């Protein structure tokens, strides 16, 4: 059975026709319209185009934001001017098919659970390190959505008292210390404070390019540059410590780590595991979770939300 999955990102809308084994048969991309009023039309047009060439039973749409428990309404979206937006109804009248909407991090986590690094587990947590830290919780084989539909915002758990301000209105949130953006901040900090020793190459890079971007830090980590390795260690430590706390609450079997920084693989996971074990209550006296890198990379949102489309769970 084929379904359509569409992932609305801040700059791109990506959609695909996905089969029951999580394979994408056809894929489309377009720029996210700047005008919010055009967004539903653009998503609906993509869904209609994809379903015109395949026999499709349902459509799933993933977006960043708080989705209500009935999965009909976007309560709030960080990048789009939606407030209590009845997105499901708006899309169904344009597409003429059942539409399921889902938080983008949940969709990505669900894809990893069904078809990626989380296969074979029943209790899994996914953390996606990007501009922020996206979270998804799978408990007993189901996405955990909480009492109002908006659980799993693990990037907005408080990591530091009186810490850095966060876009959510709080301060000290984990995503300020463990995201791709936090890696850039750490690299800049090391360039500022250690320009003549471990930060020398980071400082030179910043002088040359005007800014330090995440992929450049990753490249320097692969070259074993001590400043870049230290920047990575800082965000890995924050992430691992936070997972130690999540373990006390959720006791998952597996953490799946995604996002651009996760392409560093074991170079990221090793310091994460060390910090996790340091922060884990009862370490040595209890089973510990595994850590793995996400496998579906950029397509996870499409695959996950297509799989969830038409389902009641
Ligand atoms: Zn926050």
Boltz pocket constraint, residues with backbone or C-beta under 6 A from the ligand:
constraints:
  - pocket:
      binder: B
      contacts: [[A, 155], [A, 156], [A, 166], [A, 167], [A, 168], [A, 169], [A, 170], [A, 171], [A, 173]]
      max_distance: 6.0
